[in-house]
Amino acid sequence: MLIRIGYDIELAFTTPGAPTALVYMLQVHPSHEDRLLGGEHIGISPPLRTDHYLDAFGNHCARVHVDAGVQTVRLRNEALIQDSGQPDPQDLGAIQWGQADLPVETLRFLLPSRYCEVDSDLLAFAWQNFNNTPLGWARVQAICDFVHNHLRFDYQSARPTRSALEGFRERVGVCRDFTHLAISLCRCMNIPARYVTGYLGDIGVPAVPSPMDFSAWFEVWLGDRWHAFDARHNKARIGRIPLARGLDAADVPIVMAFGQHTLKRFEVITEEVSEGTQAWNQASSVSWKSAAPGFQ
């Protein structure tokens, strides 16, 4: 299938007298960019000098030089990407390795991070509640089941500083909070887990009335590769398109501006379109959905 993706994001700088910069992670992750048809069409208004680079996790990043006097910066993108049209693959027999046998590059995804406290009360809780579950896929699924039922999804209660332990205690959150808590519990059980942010539309599921937004899920290392899990939705989904991966949300900010600023516009689109060039021509006329910014 073909999926149309894109965004329209505008920042207003409240002190435009001095030059500054903003960094964005809004390009499809390198692991999926070969699926793009014709690449991405990223526009910056006004035209500003931009440096592109890969960060320590292999994510596409860009630094925009915001000249003195620039009051607003607008980022826009539209693209078509191919997808299998199948739900997230599952490997129920994937092996959970001991710490001594894990690939060394996965070990950092066992450690505490900014929003994922492994060395906390979560450690004792995890071992008390998940030590008797079967190793591997079933254990991760048990963690997802717990998080999905323990937290109540509520955009109005979103808080960008909430950690996994705070979410566990407050029992409320948004996608990033579900993801942080599941990651922390997996790491407590010595399962490497990493944070993913990206596109996830209402494909193959009933559409929800809330505005479109970027989404957050996580991946664990089982067997010989990373596998996607989603404690928020707690089901295999169609059309996950990653933008960036890291230890937690601190590593993958969608847009980070230096200096005082406000968010004037935040619109995201991800939807299935018909095959063929006609769908691409018609897609530009589709209305975008606006979302409450900043929280996944």
C-alpha positions as protocol buffer text, in pm:
chain_id: "A"
residue {
  index: 1
  type: MET
  ca { x: 0 y: 0 z: 0 }
}
residue {
  index: 2
  type: LEU
  ca { x: 94 y: 367 z: -28 }
}
residue {
  index: 3
  type: ILE
  ca { x: 83 y: 599 z: 272 }
}
residue {
  index: 4
  type: ARG
  ca { x: 85 y: 975 z: 247 }
}
residue {
  index: 5
  type: ILE
  ca { x: 283 y: 1141 z: 524 }
}
residue {
  index: 6
  type: GLY
  ca { x: 367 y: 1499 z: 608 }
}
residue {
  index: 7
  type: TYR
  ca { x: 349 y: 1789 z: 847 }
}
residue {
  index: 8
  type: ASP
  ca { x: 314 y: 2165 z: 871 }
}
residue {
  index: 9
  type: ILE
  ca { x: 488 y: 2312 z: 1177 }
}
residue {
  index: 10
  type: GLU
  ca { x: 541 y: 2680 z: 1250 }
}
residue {
  index: 11
  type: LEU
  ca { x: 743 y: 2836 z: 1533 }
}
residue {
  index: 12
  type: ALA
  ca { x: 734 y: 3201 z: 1638 }
}
residue {
  index: 13
  type: PHE
  ca { x: 1045 y: 3343 z: 1805 }
}
residue {
  index: 14
  type: THR
  ca { x: 955 y: 3590 z: 2080 }
}
residue {
  index: 15
  type: THR
  ca { x: 1301 y: 3751 z: 2088 }
}
residue {
  index: 16
  type: PRO
  ca { x: 1397 y: 3771 z: 1719 }
}
residue {
  index: 17
  type: GLY
  ca { x: 1676 y: 4024 z: 1763 }
}
residue {
  index: 18
  type: ALA
  ca { x: 1965 y: 3776 z: 1777 }
}
residue {
  index: 19
  type: PRO
  ca { x: 2056 y: 3480 z: 1554 }
}
residue {
  index: 20
  type: THR
  ca { x: 1968 y: 3137 z: 1690 }
}
residue {
  index: 21
  type: ALA
  ca { x: 1905 y: 2786 z: 1562 }
}
residue {
  index: 22
  type: LEU
  ca { x: 1655 y: 2505 z: 1568 }
}
residue {
  index: 23
  type: VAL
  ca { x: 1714 y: 2132 z: 1529 }
}
residue {
  index: 24
  type: TYR
  ca { x: 1456 y: 1898 z: 1383 }
}
residue {
  index: 25
  type: MET
  ca { x: 1418 y: 1521 z: 1346 }
}
residue {
  index: 26
  type: LEU
  ca { x: 1142 y: 1512 z: 1088 }
}
residue {
  index: 27
  type: GLN
  ca { x: 1285 y: 1294 z: 813 }
}
residue {
  index: 28
  type: VAL
  ca { x: 1194 y: 930 z: 769 }
}
residue {
  index: 29
  type: HIS
  ca { x: 1448 y: 709 z: 947 }
}
residue {
  index: 30
  type: PRO
  ca { x: 1731 y: 578 z: 724 }
}
residue {
  index: 31
  type: SER
  ca { x: 1602 y: 223 z: 775 }
}
residue {
  index: 32
  type: HIS
  ca { x: 1284 y: 316 z: 584 }
}
residue {
  index: 33
  type: GLU
  ca { x: 1392 y: 585 z: 338 }
}
residue {
  index: 34
  type: ASP
  ca { x: 1433 y: 332 z: 54 }
}
residue {
  index: 35
  type: ARG
  ca { x: 1053 y: 292 z: 65 }
}
residue {
  index: 36
  type: LEU
  ca { x: 992 y: 657 z: -22 }
}
residue {
  index: 37
  type: LEU
  ca { x: 858 y: 732 z: -369 }
}
residue {
  index: 38
  type: GLY
  ca { x: 1036 y: 1038 z: -500 }
}
residue {
  index: 39
  type: GLY
  ca { x: 1189 y: 1128 z: -164 }
}
residue {
  index: 40
  type: GLU
  ca { x: 1060 y: 1380 z: 86 }
}
residue {
  index: 41
  type: HIS
  ca { x: 965 y: 1737 z: -1 }
}
residue {
  index: 42
  type: ILE
  ca { x: 1083 y: 1941 z: 296 }
}
residue {
  index: 43
  type: GLY
  ca { x: 1035 y: 2315 z: 275 }
}
residue {
  index: 44
  type: ILE
  ca { x: 1158 y: 2584 z: 514 }
}
residue {
  index: 45
  type: SER
  ca { x: 1006 y: 2930 z: 511 }
}
residue {
  index: 46
  type: PRO
  ca { x: 1179 y: 3169 z: 498 }
}
residue {
  index: 47
  type: PRO
  ca { x: 1465 y: 2990 z: 316 }
}
residue {
  index: 48
  type: LEU
  ca { x: 1740 y: 2941 z: 574 }
}
residue {
  index: 49
  type: ARG
  ca { x: 2077 y: 2769 z: 570 }
}
residue {
  index: 50
  type: THR
  ca { x: 2045 y: 2413 z: 701 }
}
residue {
  index: 51
  type: ASP
  ca { x: 2305 y: 2157 z: 807 }
}
residue {
  index: 52
  type: HIS
  ca { x: 2214 y: 1787 z: 781 }
}
residue {
  index: 53
  type: TYR
  ca { x: 2378 y: 1515 z: 990 }
}
residue {
  index: 54
  type: LEU
  ca { x: 2327 y: 1177 z: 1156 }
}
residue {
  index: 55
  type: ASP
  ca { x: 2326 y: 1162 z: 1535 }
}
residue {
  index: 56
  type: ALA
  ca { x: 2477 y: 893 z: 1759 }
}
residue {
  index: 57
  type: PHE
  ca { x: 2169 y: 671 z: 1708 }
}
residue {
  index: 58
  type: GLY
  ca { x: 2176 y: 698 z: 1329 }
}
residue {
  index: 59
  type: ASN
  ca { x: 1880 y: 938 z: 1305 }
}
residue {
  index: 60
  type: HIS
  ca { x: 1848 y: 1203 z: 1034 }
}
residue {
  index: 61
  type: CYS
  ca { x: 1886 y: 1546 z: 1196 }
}
residue {
  index: 62
  type: ALA
  ca { x: 1896 y: 1900 z: 1063 }
}
residue {
  index: 63
  type: ARG
  ca { x: 2009 y: 2230 z: 1214 }
}
residue {
  index: 64
  type: VAL
  ca { x: 1842 y: 2541 z: 1077 }
}
residue {
  index: 65
  type: HIS
  ca { x: 2031 y: 2871 z: 1110 }
}
residue {
  index: 66
  type: VAL
  ca { x: 1770 y: 3127 z: 1218 }
}
residue {
  index: 67
  type: ASP
  ca { x: 1900 y: 3469 z: 1123 }
}
residue {
  index: 68
  type: ALA
  ca { x: 1856 y: 3777 z: 1340 }
}
residue {
  index: 69
  type: GLY
  ca { x: 1521 y: 3937 z: 1278 }
}
residue {
  index: 70
  type: VAL
  ca { x: 1345 y: 3619 z: 1167 }
}
residue {
  index: 71
  type: GLN
  ca { x: 1018 y: 3607 z: 1355 }
}
residue {
  index: 72
  type: THR
  ca { x: 871 y: 3276 z: 1238 }
}
residue {
  index: 73
  type: VAL
  ca { x: 1002 y: 2956 z: 1085 }
}
residue {
  index: 74
  type: ARG
  ca { x: 770 y: 2718 z: 907 }
}
residue {
  index: 75
  type: LEU
  ca { x: 859 y: 2355 z: 827 }
}
residue {
  index: 76
  type: ARG
  ca { x: 652 y: 2159 z: 576 }
}
residue {
  index: 77
  type: ASN
  ca { x: 681 y: 1820 z: 416 }
}
residue {
  index: 78
  type: GLU
  ca { x: 482 y: 1580 z: 200 }
}
residue {
  index: 79
  type: ALA
  ca { x: 585 y: 1235 z: 83 }
}
residue {
  index: 80
  type: LEU
  ca { x: 456 y: 899 z: -29 }
}
residue {
  index: 81
  type: ILE
  ca { x: 598 y: 584 z: 125 }
}
residue {
  index: 82
  type: GLN
  ca { x: 540 y: 219 z: 46 }
}
residue {
  index: 83
  type: ASP
  ca { x: 424 y: -17 z: 318 }
}
residue {
  index: 84
  type: SER
  ca { x: 356 y: -390 z: 321 }
}
residue {
  index: 85
  type: GLY
  ca { x: 1 y: -330 z: 440 }
}
residue {
  index: 86
  type: GLN
  ca { x: 52 y: -604 z: 699 }
}
residue {
  index: 87
  type: PRO
  ca { x: 32 y: -568 z: 1078 }
}
residue {
  index: 88
  type: ASP
  ca { x: 353 y: -557 z: 1282 }
}
residue {
  index: 89
  type: PRO
  ca { x: 530 y: -891 z: 1242 }
}
residue {
  index: 90
  type: GLN
  ca { x: 532 y: -1117 z: 1545 }
}
residue {
  index: 91
  type: ASP
  ca { x: 782 y: -1385 z: 1641 }
}
residue {
  index: 92
  type: LEU
  ca { x: 637 y: -1561 z: 1942 }
}
residue {
  index: 93
  type: GLY
  ca { x: 939 y: -1791 z: 1967 }
}
residue {
  index: 94
  type: ALA
  ca { x: 1203 y: -1518 z: 1962 }
}
residue {
  index: 95
  type: ILE
  ca { x: 1474 y: -1592 z: 2218 }
}
residue {
  index: 96
  type: GLN
  ca { x: 1543 y: -1368 z: 2516 }
}
residue {
  index: 97
  type: TRP
  ca { x: 1919 y: -1369 z: 2565 }
}
residue {
  index: 98
  type: GLY
  ca { x: 2108 y: -1343 z: 2891 }
}
residue {
  index: 99
  type: GLN
  ca { x: 2317 y: -1033 z: 2948 }
}
residue {
  index: 100
  type: ALA
  ca { x: 2640 y: -1217 z: 2868 }
}
residue {
  index: 101
  type: ASP
  ca { x: 2509 y: -1325 z: 2527 }
}
residue {
  index: 102
  type: LEU
  ca { x: 2349 y: -1005 z: 2404 }
}
residue {
  index: 103
  type: PRO
  ca { x: 2515 y: -815 z: 2116 }
}
residue {
  index: 104
  type: VAL
  ca { x: 2729 y: -547 z: 2276 }
}
residue {
  index: 105
  type: GLU
  ca { x: 2554 y: -271 z: 2079 }
}
residue {
  index: 106
  type: THR
  ca { x: 2228 y: -351 z: 2262 }
}
residue {
  index: 107
  type: LEU
  ca { x: 2370 y: -316 z: 2613 }
}
residue {
  index: 108
  type: ARG
  ca { x: 2314 y: 59 z: 2642 }
}
residue {
  index: 109
  type: PHE
  ca { x: 1941 y: -10 z: 2600 }
}
residue {
  index: 110
  type: LEU
  ca { x: 1946 y: -189 z: 2937 }
}
residue {
  index: 111
  type: LEU
  ca { x: 2063 y: 120 z: 3127 }
}
residue {
  index: 112
  type: PRO
  ca { x: 1866 y: 395 z: 3303 }
}
residue {
  index: 113
  type: SER
  ca { x: 1800 y: 707 z: 3095 }
}
residue {
  index: 114
  type: ARG
  ca { x: 1644 y: 1051 z: 3139 }
}
residue {
  index: 115
  type: TYR
  ca { x: 1281 y: 932 z: 3144 }
}
residue {
  index: 116
  type: CYS
  ca { x: 1329 y: 561 z: 3210 }
}
residue {
  index: 117
  type: GLU
  ca { x: 1439 y: 490 z: 3567 }
}
residue {
  index: 118
  type: VAL
  ca { x: 1561 y: 134 z: 3592 }
}
residue {
  index: 119
  type: ASP
  ca { x: 1741 y: 187 z: 3923 }
}
residue {
  index: 120
  type: SER
  ca { x: 1420 y: 278 z: 4110 }
}
residue {
  index: 121
  type: ASP
  ca { x: 1113 y: 125 z: 4272 }
}
residue {
  index: 122
  type: LEU
  ca { x: 1025 y: -9 z: 3928 }
}
residue {
  index: 123
  type: LEU
  ca { x: 1304 y: -268 z: 3953 }
}
residue {
  index: 124
  type: ALA
  ca { x: 1155 y: -450 z: 4251 }
}
residue {
  index: 125
  type: PHE
  ca { x: 805 y: -420 z: 4107 }
}
residue {
  index: 126
  type: ALA
  ca { x: 912 y: -567 z: 3773 }
}
residue {
  index: 127
  type: TRP
  ca { x: 1081 y: -870 z: 3926 }
}
residue {
  index: 128
  type: GLN
  ca { x: 793 y: -931 z: 4162 }
}
residue {
  index: 129
  type: ASN
  ca { x: 532 y: -919 z: 3884 }
}
residue {
  index: 130
  type: PHE
  ca { x: 706 y: -1050 z: 3571 }
}
residue {
  index: 131
  type: ASN
  ca { x: 973 y: -1294 z: 3691 }
}
residue {
  index: 132
  type: ASN
  ca { x: 733 y: -1588 z: 3661 }
}
residue {
  index: 133
  type: THR
  ca { x: 619 y: -1504 z: 3308 }
}
residue {
  index: 134
  type: PRO
  ca { x: 774 y: -1703 z: 3021 }
}
residue {
  index: 135
  type: LEU
  ca { x: 1094 y: -1558 z: 2879 }
}
residue {
  index: 136
  type: GLY
  ca { x: 1093 y: -1373 z: 2550 }
}
residue {
  index: 137
  type: TRP
  ca { x: 791 y: -1252 z: 2359 }
}
residue {
  index: 138
  type: ALA
  ca { x: 539 y: -1354 z: 2624 }
}
residue {
  index: 139
  type: ARG
  ca { x: 723 y: -1156 z: 2891 }
}
residue {
  index: 140
  type: VAL
  ca { x: 728 y: -838 z: 2683 }
}
residue {
  index: 141
  type: GLN
  ca { x: 360 y: -885 z: 2602 }
}
residue {
  index: 142
  type: ALA
  ca { x: 282 y: -926 z: 2972 }
}
residue {
  index: 143
  type: ILE
  ca { x: 455 y: -594 z: 3035 }
}
residue {
  index: 144
  type: CYS
  ca { x: 255 y: -429 z: 2755 }
}
residue {
  index: 145
  type: ASP
  ca { x: -68 y: -572 z: 2897 }
}
residue {
  index: 146
  type: PHE
  ca { x: 13 y: -430 z: 3239 }
}
residue {
  index: 147
  type: VAL
  ca { x: 107 y: -83 z: 3112 }
}
residue {
  index: 148
  type: HIS
  ca { x: -194 y: -69 z: 2881 }
}
residue {
  index: 149
  type: ASN
  ca { x: -429 y: -141 z: 3171 }
}
residue {
  index: 150
  type: HIS
  ca { x: -240 y: 55 z: 3437 }
}
residue {
  index: 151
  type: LEU
  ca { x: -228 y: 392 z: 3259 }
}
residue {
  index: 152
  type: ARG
  ca { x: -524 y: 598 z: 3145 }
}
residue {
  index: 153
  type: PHE
  ca { x: -471 y: 784 z: 2819 }
}
residue {
  index: 154
  type: ASP
  ca { x: -549 y: 1155 z: 2855 }
}
residue {
  index: 155
  type: TYR
  ca { x: -415 y: 1436 z: 2637 }
}
residue {
  index: 156
  type: GLN
  ca { x: -529 y: 1692 z: 2893 }
}
residue {
  index: 157
  type: SER
  ca { x: -294 y: 1536 z: 3150 }
}
residue {
  index: 158
  type: ALA
  ca { x: 11 y: 1544 z: 2922 }
}
residue {
  index: 159
  type: ARG
  ca { x: 332 y: 1672 z: 3080 }
}
residue {
  index: 160
  type: PRO
  ca { x: 664 y: 1675 z: 2893 }
}
residue {
  index: 161
  type: THR
  ca { x: 870 y: 1618 z: 3209 }
}
residue {
  index: 162
  type: ARG
  ca { x: 685 y: 1307 z: 3331 }
}
residue {
  index: 163
  type: SER
  ca { x: 916 y: 1009 z: 3383 }
}
residue {
  index: 164
  type: ALA
  ca { x: 830 y: 639 z: 3376 }
}
residue {
  index: 165
  type: LEU
  ca { x: 820 y: 619 z: 3757 }
}
residue {
  index: 166
  type: GLU
  ca { x: 596 y: 926 z: 3778 }
}
residue {
  index: 167
  type: GLY
  ca { x: 364 y: 780 z: 3516 }
}
residue {
  index: 168
  type: PHE
  ca { x: 354 y: 455 z: 3710 }
}
residue {
  index: 169
  type: ARG
  ca { x: 251 y: 641 z: 4024 }
}
residue {
  index: 170
  type: GLU
  ca { x: 10 y: 887 z: 3859 }
}
residue {
  index: 171
  type: ARG
  ca { x: -150 y: 620 z: 3636 }
}
residue {
  index: 172
  type: VAL
  ca { x: -217 y: 862 z: 3350 }
}
residue {
  index: 173
  type: GLY
  ca { x: -36 y: 976 z: 3041 }
}
residue {
  index: 174
  type: VAL
  ca { x: -4 y: 991 z: 2664 }
}
residue {
  index: 175
  type: CYS
  ca { x: 183 y: 772 z: 2414 }
}
residue {
  index: 176
  type: ARG
  ca { x: 527 y: 869 z: 2539 }
}
residue {
  index: 177
  type: ASP
  ca { x: 433 y: 782 z: 2898 }
}
residue {
  index: 178
  type: PHE
  ca { x: 303 y: 437 z: 2802 }
}
residue {
  index: 179
  type: THR
  ca { x: 625 y: 385 z: 2606 }
}
residue {
  index: 180
  type: HIS
  ca { x: 859 y: 506 z: 2881 }
}
residue {
  index: 181
  type: LEU
  ca { x: 699 y: 282 z: 3143 }
}
residue {
  index: 182
  type: ALA
  ca { x: 708 y: -25 z: 2917 }
}
residue {
  index: 183
  type: ILE
  ca { x: 1072 y: 42 z: 2826 }
}
residue {
  index: 184
  type: SER
  ca { x: 1168 y: 79 z: 3191 }
}
residue {
  index: 185
  type: LEU
  ca { x: 999 y: -247 z: 3292 }
}
residue {
  index: 186
  type: CYS
  ca { x: 1164 y: -432 z: 3003 }
}
residue {
  index: 187
  type: ARG
  ca { x: 1505 y: -300 z: 3099 }
}
residue {
  index: 188
  type: CYS
  ca { x: 1439 y: -398 z: 3460 }
}
residue {
  index: 189
  type: MET
  ca { x: 1391 y: -753 z: 3330 }
}
residue {
  index: 190
  type: ASN
  ca { x: 1717 y: -733 z: 3129 }
}
residue {
  index: 191
  type: ILE
  ca { x: 1543 y: -697 z: 2792 }
}
residue {
  index: 192
  type: PRO
  ca { x: 1703 y: -425 z: 2573 }
}
residue {
  index: 193
  type: ALA
  ca { x: 1437 y: -170 z: 2482 }
}
residue {
  index: 194
  type: ARG
  ca { x: 1453 y: 153 z: 2281 }
}
residue {
  index: 195
  type: TYR
  ca { x: 1217 y: 441 z: 2214 }
}
residue {
  index: 196
  type: VAL
  ca { x: 1073 y: 511 z: 1866 }
}
residue {
  index: 197
  type: THR
  ca { x: 887 y: 815 z: 1740 }
}
residue {
  index: 198
  type: GLY
  ca { x: 717 y: 830 z: 1404 }
}
residue {
  index: 199
  type: TYR
  ca { x: 399 y: 822 z: 1200 }
}
residue {
  index: 200
  type: LEU
  ca { x: 112 y: 587 z: 1285 }
}
residue {
  index: 201
  type: GLY
  ca { x: -220 y: 653 z: 1114 }
}
residue {
  index: 202
  type: ASP
  ca { x: -562 y: 500 z: 1163 }
}
residue {
  index: 203
  type: ILE
  ca { x: -503 y: 229 z: 903 }
}
residue {
  index: 204
  type: GLY
  ca { x: -690 y: -97 z: 951 }
}
residue {
  index: 205
  type: VAL
  ca { x: -856 y: 35 z: 1267 }
}
residue {
  index: 206
  type: PRO
  ca { x: -1155 y: 263 z: 1331 }
}
residue {
  index: 207
  type: ALA
  ca { x: -1057 y: 628 z: 1294 }
}
residue {
  index: 208
  type: VAL
  ca { x: -1044 y: 826 z: 1616 }
}
residue {
  index: 209
  type: PRO
  ca { x: -1196 y: 1176 z: 1637 }
}
residue {
  index: 210
  type: SER
  ca { x: -888 y: 1336 z: 1794 }
}
residue {
  index: 211
  type: PRO
  ca { x: -644 y: 1524 z: 1565 }
}
residue {
  index: 212
  type: MET
  ca { x: -353 y: 1345 z: 1404 }
}
residue {
  index: 213
  type: ASP
  ca { x: -19 y: 1355 z: 1584 }
}
residue {
  index: 214
  type: PHE
  ca { x: 314 y: 1180 z: 1576 }
}
residue {
  index: 215
  type: SER
  ca { x: 317 y: 860 z: 1779 }
}
residue {
  index: 216
  type: ALA
  ca { x: 554 y: 677 z: 2013 }
}
residue {
  index: 217
  type: TRP
  ca { x: 617 y: 305 z: 2052 }
}
residue {
  index: 218
  type: PHE
  ca { x: 915 y: 91 z: 2148 }
}
residue {
  index: 219
  type: GLU
  ca { x: 1133 y: -190 z: 2018 }
}
residue {
  index: 220
  type: VAL
  ca { x: 1294 y: -477 z: 2207 }
}
residue {
  index: 221
  type: TRP
  ca { x: 1584 y: -702 z: 2112 }
}
residue {
  index: 222
  type: LEU
  ca { x: 1473 y: -1065 z: 2096 }
}
residue {
  index: 223
  type: GLY
  ca { x: 1628 y: -1336 z: 1884 }
}
residue {
  index: 224
  type: ASP
  ca { x: 1844 y: -1166 z: 1624 }
}
residue {
  index: 225
  type: ARG
  ca { x: 1664 y: -835 z: 1569 }
}
residue {
  index: 226
  type: TRP
  ca { x: 1451 y: -553 z: 1707 }
}
residue {
  index: 227
  type: HIS
  ca { x: 1074 y: -603 z: 1733 }
}
residue {
  index: 228
  type: ALA
  ca { x: 805 y: -334 z: 1761 }
}
residue {
  index: 229
  type: PHE
  ca { x: 566 y: -327 z: 2059 }
}
residue {
  index: 230
  type: ASP
  ca { x: 303 y: -70 z: 2150 }
}
residue {
  index: 231
  type: ALA
  ca { x: 181 y: -47 z: 2509 }
}
residue {
  index: 232
  type: ARG
  ca { x: -57 y: 240 z: 2424 }
}
residue {
  index: 233
  type: HIS
  ca { x: -261 y: 54 z: 2161 }
}
residue {
  index: 234
  type: ASN
  ca { x: -149 y: -296 z: 2269 }
}
residue {
  index: 235
  type: LYS
  ca { x: -208 y: -454 z: 1931 }
}
residue {
  index: 236
  type: ALA
  ca { x: -23 y: -507 z: 1605 }
}
residue {
  index: 237
  type: ARG
  ca { x: -79 y: -208 z: 1376 }
}
residue {
  index: 238
  type: ILE
  ca { x: -37 y: -132 z: 1008 }
}
residue {
  index: 239
  type: GLY
  ca { x: 183 y: 147 z: 876 }
}
residue {
  index: 240
  type: ARG
  ca { x: 440 y: 231 z: 1142 }
}
residue {
  index: 241
  type: ILE
  ca { x: 691 y: 472 z: 987 }
}
residue {
  index: 242
  type: PRO
  ca { x: 978 y: 557 z: 1223 }
}
residue {
  index: 243
  type: LEU
  ca { x: 1140 y: 898 z: 1229 }
}
residue {
  index: 244
  type: ALA
  ca { x: 1392 y: 851 z: 1509 }
}
residue {
  index: 245
  type: ARG
  ca { x: 1508 y: 604 z: 1774 }
}
residue {
  index: 246
  type: GLY
  ca { x: 1685 y: 655 z: 2106 }
}
residue {
  index: 247
  type: LEU
  ca { x: 1701 y: 566 z: 2473 }
}
residue {
  index: 248
  type: ASP
  ca { x: 1387 y: 771 z: 2544 }
}
residue {
  index: 249
  type: ALA
  ca { x: 1204 y: 1083 z: 2428 }
}
residue {
  index: 250
  type: ALA
  ca { x: 1496 y: 1307 z: 2528 }
}
residue {
  index: 251
  type: ASP
  ca { x: 1696 y: 1165 z: 2236 }
}
residue {
  index: 252
  type: VAL
  ca { x: 1432 y: 1221 z: 1969 }
}
residue {
  index: 253
  type: PRO
  ca { x: 1279 y: 1571 z: 1993 }
}
residue {
  index: 254
  type: ILE
  ca { x: 1073 y: 1641 z: 1681 }
}
residue {
  index: 255
  type: VAL
  ca { x: 1172 y: 2009 z: 1689 }
}
residue {
  index: 256
  type: MET
  ca { x: 1404 y: 2175 z: 1938 }
}
residue {
  index: 257
  type: ALA
  ca { x: 1450 y: 2553 z: 1917 }
}
residue {
  index: 258
  type: PHE
  ca { x: 1712 y: 2749 z: 2107 }
}
residue {
  index: 259
  type: GLY
  ca { x: 1575 y: 3066 z: 2262 }
}
residue {
  index: 260
  type: GLN
  ca { x: 1224 y: 3174 z: 2355 }
}
residue {
  index: 261
  type: HIS
  ca { x: 956 y: 3063 z: 2110 }
}
residue {
  index: 262
  type: THR
  ca { x: 595 y: 2958 z: 2079 }
}
residue {
  index: 263
  type: LEU
  ca { x: 435 y: 2696 z: 1858 }
}
residue {
  index: 264
  type: LYS
  ca { x: 187 y: 2859 z: 1618 }
}
residue {
  index: 265
  type: ARG
  ca { x: 101 y: 2560 z: 1401 }
}
residue {
  index: 266
  type: PHE
  ca { x: 129 y: 2183 z: 1436 }
}
residue {
  index: 267
  type: GLU
  ca { x: -37 y: 1965 z: 1173 }
}
residue {
  index: 268
  type: VAL
  ca { x: 41 y: 1604 z: 1088 }
}
residue {
  index: 269
  type: ILE
  ca { x: -96 y: 1374 z: 821 }
}
residue {
  index: 270
  type: THR
  ca { x: -55 y: 1000 z: 771 }
}
residue {
  index: 271
  type: GLU
  ca { x: -314 y: 813 z: 568 }
}
residue {
  index: 272
  type: GLU
  ca { x: -347 y: 539 z: 310 }
}
residue {
  index: 273
  type: VAL
  ca { x: -388 y: 656 z: -49 }
}
residue {
  index: 274
  type: SER
  ca { x: -476 y: 475 z: -370 }
}
residue {
  index: 275
  type: GLU
  ca { x: -200 y: 341 z: -593 }
}
residue {
  index: 276
  type: GLY
  ca { x: -93 y: 554 z: -890 }
}
residue {
  index: 277
  type: THR
  ca { x: 9 y: 909 z: -965 }
}
residue {
  index: 278
  type: GLN
  ca { x: -349 y: 1034 z: -956 }
}
residue {
  index: 279
  type: ALA
  ca { x: -358 y: 972 z: -580 }
}
residue {
  index: 280
  type: TRP
  ca { x: -50 y: 1189 z: -536 }
}
residue {
  index: 281
  type: ASN
  ca { x: -205 y: 1475 z: -732 }
}
residue {
  index: 282
  type: GLN
  ca { x: -526 y: 1455 z: -535 }
}
residue {
  index: 283
  type: ALA
  ca { x: -351 y: 1422 z: -197 }
}
residue {
  index: 284
  type: SER
  ca { x: -243 y: 1785 z: -190 }
}
residue {
  index: 285
  type: SER
  ca { x: -607 y: 1894 z: -170 }
}
residue {
  index: 286
  type: VAL
  ca { x: -683 y: 1684 z: 139 }
}
residue {
  index: 287
  type: SER
  ca { x: -736 y: 1887 z: 456 }
}
residue {
  index: 288
  type: TRP
  ca { x: -480 y: 1837 z: 727 }
}
residue {
  index: 289
  type: LYS
  ca { x: -572 y: 1769 z: 1085 }
}
residue {
  index: 290
  type: SER
  ca { x: -446 y: 1996 z: 1360 }
}
residue {
  index: 291
  type: ALA
  ca { x: -311 y: 1850 z: 1681 }
}
residue {
  index: 292
  type: ALA
  ca { x: -233 y: 1974 z: 2028 }
}
residue {
  index: 293
  type: PRO
  ca { x: 145 y: 2016 z: 1996 }
}
residue {
  index: 294
  type: GLY
  ca { x: 436 y: 1875 z: 2178 }
}
residue {
  index: 295
  type: PHE
  ca { x: 307 y: 1555 z: 2336 }
}
residue {
  index: 296
  type: GLN
  ca { x: 315 y: 1208 z: 2186 }
}
